[in-house]
Structure formats: structure tokens, C-alpha cells
């Protein structure tokens, strides 16, 4: 997910997206532990997406605080 796409979403949509990504991340970690994970780069990409979304959420909160 690109930053431009993230900035187009509302804060509520971003929060929901973080919840969904964390759920997906936990399932991928379980698959990795079981040795069934096909592409380990998915974990890295999801973690980065979560970080991007959290960064944008912080920027939104700072703008609202002003």
C-alpha cells in the first residue's frame, strides 16, 4: 500500500485497516511457525504498511490538535 493511498482514507478507515493488518500478521506468523509460509516477505511488507498507517494517523491527530 502506498502512502498516497493511505492519505486518501479517513482516520476511521485507517484504524480499521490497522486492525485487519494486525490480524493478517498474526496469521502469517502462525504459518511461519508451522513451516507453511510461502513468502516470508509478506510479514515484512505488512509490518511496514502498519507503520505507514500509524504515521499518517499521528499526523492527522497533530493536525486536529492545532
DAVENFEN-V582103 format. One line per field, one symbol per residue. ss: DSSP state (H for helix, E for strand, L for the rest). phi: phi as a letter, one per 40 degrees, with the letter a starting at -180 (. if undefined). psi: psi as a letter, one per 30 degrees, with the letter a starting at -180 (. if undefined). A space follows every 10 residues. Layout:
BEGIN
ss->???
phi->???
psi->???
END
This chain:
BEGIN
ss->LLHHHHHLLL HHHHHHHHHH HHHHHHHHHH HHHHLLLLLL HHHHHHHHHH HHHHHHHHHH HHHHHL
phi->.ccccccccc cccccccccc cccccccccc ccccgbccbc cccccccccc cccccccccc cccccc
psi->kleeeeffll eeeeeeeeee eeeeeeeeee eeefggkejf feeeeeeeee eeeeeeeeee eeeff.
END
